[in-house]
Amino acid sequence: MDQEEITVDQASHCPKCGDVGTIAKKQVKQHYIDREWWDVYVYICGNSLCRWYNTGWAVSSNERGVVYQRPQGERGIDKTFQKLSPDQLAHGRRMVEDVEQRDLRD
């Protein structure tokens, strides 16, 4: 299932109330995805009646103004994530065990 392309103009609207957000930071961060550079801007909702008032959301776009969207799952709502490697899982388990041991000592 292919996702419909979203433009920066569409993504600049608050996900909750639909009002246009304001850019929180003028500094542009860039990251490299699929052999292309993407700019990242953070928008803030300025609608005081919105649940997301003063809440930010990131919008990442390429030079054509197309917004990057993470691949979705089969139902179109599940975000897909890369599975952790066995080393990453083992590291996470060690971190949890360390915290448990600290709690037992205290």
Secondary structure, 3 states (H helix, E strand, C coil): CCCCCCEHHHHCECCCCCCECEECCCCCEEEEECCEEEEEEEEEECCCCCCCECCEEEEEECCCCEECCCCECCCCCCECCCCCCHHHHHHHHHHHHHHHHHHHHC
